[in-house]
Amino acid sequence: MKLILTHEVDGLGAPGDVVEVKDGYGRNYLLPRGVAIRWTRGGQKQIDSIRRARQARDIRTLEEAEQVAERLRSLRVELGRRAGDGGRLFGSVNAADVAEAVTAAGGPQVDKRRIEIRNPIKSVGEHKVRIRLHPEVSATIALEVVGD
């Protein structure tokens, strides 16, 4: 099955890429989640518009990505959340929360889809969060979750 990706899919491709996948994977996973659309000959216009939007949003060069990574590494990010007596949070911290906290701390605007949280953050304290800036560059920030 030939599909056009509308969102980034790990191990498969980036938005605007045309990929060939097995029928079941496309029909049962990619299409229902809205991360891909069926490929047609007329879909080339959609591919072009998706790629233009991605290029405007992405960090263009490796040097620029390295500069942003250095800014992020030196940044002290603090996020306030409601917590119980034992330091356990009511809920968890997600990628959108981290993106807002980075911007509030004076850092660059980060796309929430590029933030990788390995284990769910459900307690106060310091946690490491990885941000993919470029295919070859990523930055790890120290996120301090404090209880309110």
Secondary structure, 3 states (H helix, E strand, C coil): CEEEECCCECCCECCCCEEECCHHHHHHHHHHHCCEEECCHHHHHHHHHHHHHHHHHCCCCHHHHHHHHHHHHCCCEEEEECECCCCEEEEEECHHHHHHHHHHCCCCCCCHHHEECCCCEEECEEEEEEEEEECCEEEEEEEEEEEC
